[in-house]
């Protein structure tokens, strides 16, 4: 039911005489007391693998995430290395972390 239809229904109810409002109320109460019958079946739940009982290594955990569909591929550990060219940059004055903290205050 659209919002417009619902508002039209409310306006119509407001214009009813008291006896018809009572009858409507009784019908609504009866309908609400009946068990709700769903027009469509409940969606089927996806079967998920049972959670593992033992502690897993990081590689086992990655494989578990892959198996249950939370990852599309395993991470490439060969690409994860420390680059010797990544050296800290020297700056003059106070440490950068202290500058950031001071400026946030």
BAVO-328865 format. One line per 4 residues: number of its first residue (from 1); their letters; for each residue x, y, z of N, C-alpha, C. Coordinates in nm, 3 decimals, padded with zeros to 5 digits. Example, Ala and Ser with C-alpha at 12.3 -4.5 7.8 and 13.67 -1.06 7.14 Angstrom:
2
1	as	01.319/-00.569/00.780/01.230/-00.450/00.780/01.320/-00.330/00.780 | 01.285/-00.225/00.708/01.367/-00.106/00.714/01.290/00.003/00.787
END
This chain:
105
1	xxxx	00.086/-00.117/00.000/00.000/00.000/00.000/00.090/00.123/00.000 | 00.060/00.212/-00.089/00.140/00.334/-00.098/00.104/00.428/00.018 | 00.190/00.523/00.040/00.166/00.622/00.146/00.038/00.702/00.116 | 00.017/00.733/-00.011/-00.102/00.807/-00.052/-00.228/00.726/-00.021
5	xxxx	-00.226/00.596/-00.056/-00.342/00.509/-00.028/-00.368/00.500/00.122 | -00.261/00.489/00.199/-00.275/00.479/00.344/-00.336/00.607/00.401 | -00.289/00.720/00.356/-00.345/00.848/00.404/-00.492/00.862/00.364 | -00.526/00.816/00.244/-00.666/00.820/00.200/-00.752/00.731/00.290
9	xxxx	-00.699/00.614/00.325/-00.771/00.523/00.414/-00.794/00.588/00.551 | -00.691/00.652/00.604/-00.705/00.721/00.733/-00.811/00.831/00.727 | -00.810/00.908/00.620/-00.911/01.014/00.604/-01.052/00.955/00.598 | -01.066/00.843/00.528/-01.197/00.777/00.518/-01.243/00.729/00.655
13	xxxx	-01.151/00.672/00.733/-01.186/00.623/00.867/-01.232/00.738/00.954 | -01.167/00.851/00.942/-01.204/00.968/01.024/-01.347/01.015/00.994 | -01.393/00.987/00.874/-01.528/01.034/00.837/-01.637/00.932/00.872 | -01.601/00.815/00.924/-01.701/00.712/00.959/-01.779/00.751/01.084
17	xxxx	-01.905/00.708/01.092/-01.981/00.729/01.216/-01.927/00.637/01.326 | -01.952/00.671/01.452/-01.896/00.593/01.564/-01.927/00.444/01.559 | -02.046/00.405/01.519/-02.081/00.263/01.514/-01.994/00.188/01.412 | -01.971/00.248/01.297/-01.886/00.183/01.197/-01.740/00.178/01.242
21	xxxx	-01.697/00.276/01.318/-01.561/00.275/01.372/-01.548/00.158/01.469 | -01.651/00.135/01.554/-01.649/00.022/01.647/-01.641/-00.112/01.571 | -01.721/-00.123/01.465/-01.720/-00.245/01.385/-01.582/-00.267/01.321 | -01.526/-00.161/01.271/-01.392/-00.170/01.211/-01.290/-00.213/01.315
25	xxxx	-01.302/-00.156/01.432/-01.209/-00.191/01.542/-01.221/-00.339/01.577 | -01.343/-00.390/01.583/-01.363/-00.532/01.614/-01.301/-00.620/01.505 | -01.321/-00.583/01.380/-01.263/-00.660/01.270/-01.110/-00.659/01.276 | -01.054/-00.542/01.304/-00.908/-00.532/01.313/-00.855/-00.613/01.430
29	xxxx	-00.924/-00.608/01.544/-00.881/-00.687/01.660/-00.885/-00.836/01.629 | -00.990/-00.882/01.560/-00.999/-01.023/01.523/-00.883/-01.062/01.432 | -00.856/-00.976/01.336/-00.748/-01.006/01.241/-00.613/-01.010/01.312 | -00.591/-00.921/01.407/-00.463/-00.919/01.478/-00.448/-01.036/01.573
33	xxxx	-00.560/-01.091/01.624/-00.555/-01.205/01.715/-00.526/-01.335/01.643 | -00.556/-01.342/01.514/-00.532/-01.464/01.438/-00.383/-01.477/01.410 | -00.332/-01.604/01.407/-00.191/-01.621/01.372/-00.167/-01.571/01.231 | -00.058/-01.503/01.216/-00.026/-01.442/01.087/00.016/-01.550/00.988
37	xxxx	-00.050/-01.549/00.872/-00.014/-01.642/00.765/00.067/-01.565/00.663 | 00.187/-01.612/00.639/00.275/-01.543/00.547/00.233/-01.570/00.404 | 00.233/-01.467/00.322/00.197/-01.482/00.181/00.306/-01.555/00.104 | 00.428/-01.543/00.150/00.537/-01.613/00.084/00.616/-01.690/00.189
41	xxxx	00.676/-01.799/00.150/00.751/-01.879/00.247/00.872/-01.804/00.299 | 00.910/-01.838/00.419/01.027/-01.774/00.480/01.150/-01.810/00.398 | 01.242/-01.717/00.384/01.363/-01.746/00.306/01.444/-01.856/00.373 | 01.497/-01.944/00.291/01.579/-02.054/00.344/01.711/-01.998/00.394
45	xxxx	01.753/-02.049/00.508/01.880/-02.004/00.563/01.993/-02.079/00.494 | 02.100/-02.005/00.468/02.216/-02.069/00.408/02.288/-02.151/00.513 | 02.324/-02.270/00.473/02.399/-02.354/00.566/02.541/-02.300/00.575 | 02.585/-02.280/00.695/02.722/-02.233/00.716/02.800/-02.342/00.787
49	xxxx	02.926/-02.352/00.755/03.007/-02.451/00.826/03.015/-02.416/00.974 | 03.020/-02.519/01.055/03.030/-02.497/01.199/03.162/-02.428/01.229 | 03.161/-02.336/01.326/03.287/-02.268/01.359/03.387/-02.367/01.417 | 03.512/-02.349/01.385/03.615/-02.441/01.434/03.628/-02.432/01.585
53	xxxx	03.663/-02.544/01.645/03.672/-02.552/01.791/03.813/-02.516/01.842 | 03.916/-02.545/01.761/04.052/-02.522/01.808/04.105/-02.388/01.759 | 04.212/-02.342/01.820/04.278/-02.220/01.775/04.337/-02.244/01.638 | 04.320/-02.147/01.549/04.371/-02.160/01.413/04.492/-02.071/01.394
57	xxxx	04.576/-02.114/01.303/04.686/-02.027/01.262/04.628/-01.923/01.168 | 04.706/-01.822/01.136/04.658/-01.718/01.046/04.628/-01.776/00.908 | 04.710/-01.868/00.861/04.688/-01.930/00.730/04.560/-02.013/00.730 | 04.535/-02.087/00.839/04.412/-02.166/00.850/04.289/-02.074/00.854
61	xxxx	04.303/-01.961/00.924/04.193/-01.867/00.933/04.162/-01.807/00.795 | 04.267/-01.773/00.721/04.247/-01.721/00.585/04.176/-01.824/00.498 | 04.216/-01.950/00.511/04.152/-02.057/00.434/04.006/-02.074/00.475 | 03.978/-02.062/00.604/03.840/-02.071/00.655/03.755/-01.958/00.597
65	xxxx	03.808/-01.835/00.596/03.734/-01.723/00.538/03.708/-01.744/00.389 | 03.805/-01.803/00.320/03.788/-01.834/00.178/03.678/-01.937/00.158 | 03.676/-02.041/00.244/03.577/-02.148/00.231/03.435/-02.101/00.259 | 03.416/-02.008/00.350/03.281/-01.962/00.382/03.240/-01.843/00.296
69	xxxx	03.327/-01.800/00.207/03.290/-01.697/00.110/03.312/-01.554/00.154 | 03.383/-01.531/00.262/03.409/-01.394/00.306/03.533/-01.335/00.240 | 03.610/-01.420/00.174/03.726/-01.373/00.097/03.715/-01.435/-00.042 | 03.755/-01.359/-00.143/03.749/-01.413/-00.279/03.880/-01.479/-00.319
73	xxxx	03.988/-01.442/-00.253/04.118/-01.503/-00.281/04.206/-01.490/-00.158 | 04.307/-01.575/-00.150/04.400/-01.571/-00.037/04.497/-01.454/-00.056 | 04.541/-01.395/00.055/04.636/-01.284/00.042/04.770/-01.334/-00.013 | 04.836/-01.246/-00.088/04.966/-01.279/-00.145/05.073/-01.241/-00.045
77	xxxx	05.122/-01.339/00.029/05.223/-01.310/00.133/05.359/-01.281/00.072 | 05.383/-01.323/-00.052/05.512/-01.296/-00.116/05.528/-01.147/-00.143 | 05.417/-01.077/-00.164/05.423/-00.935/-00.192/05.438/-00.852/-00.064 | 05.427/-00.917/00.050/05.435/-00.846/00.178/05.578/-00.857/00.232
81	xxxx	05.655/-00.755/00.207/05.794/-00.755/00.254/05.831/-00.613/00.295 | 05.937/-00.602/00.371/05.987/-00.471/00.411/06.082/-00.420/00.304 | 06.048/-00.307/00.249/06.129/-00.247/00.145/06.246/-00.175/00.209 | 06.369/-00.210/00.173/06.485/-00.144/00.233/06.492/00.005/00.199
85	xxxx	06.423/00.047/00.093/06.423/00.189/00.057/06.332/00.271/00.147 | 06.247/00.205/00.224/06.156/00.275/00.315/06.230/00.305/00.446 | 06.292/00.420/00.450/06.363/00.460/00.571/06.293/00.584/00.626 | 06.297/00.603/00.756/06.233/00.721/00.814/06.294/00.849/00.759
89	xxxx	06.211/00.949/00.741/06.256/01.078/00.691/06.297/01.163/00.811 | 06.413/01.223/00.804/06.462/01.309/00.912/06.398/01.446/00.899 | 06.345/01.498/01.008/06.288/01.633/01.007/06.353/01.714/01.117 | 06.355/01.845/01.097/06.414/01.934/01.197/06.309/01.967/01.301
93	xxxx	06.353/01.993/01.420/06.261/02.034/01.526/06.208/01.917/01.605 | 06.091/01.940/01.667/06.033/01.837/01.753/05.981/01.720/01.669 | 05.963/01.604/01.731/05.909/01.490/01.656/05.771/01.522/01.599 | 05.741/01.467/01.484/05.615/01.493/01.416/05.495/01.453/01.502
97	xxxx	05.506/01.342/01.574/05.394/01.298/01.657/05.360/01.404/01.763 | 05.460/01.467/01.821/05.434/01.569/01.920/05.370/01.694/01.855 | 05.411/01.728/01.734/05.351/01.841/01.662/05.203/01.814/01.637 | 05.172/01.694/01.594/05.031/01.657/01.566/04.948/01.666/01.693
101	xxxx	04.997/01.609/01.801/04.924/01.611/01.928/04.900/01.754/01.974 | 05.006/01.838/01.966/04.993/01.977/02.010/04.892/02.054/01.927 | 04.891/02.032/01.796/04.800/02.105/01.708/04.656/02.057/01.718 | 04.633/01.939/01.767/04.495/01.890/01.784/04.428/01.949/01.907
105	x	04.506/02.004/01.995/04.447/02.061/02.119/04.389/02.195/02.097
END
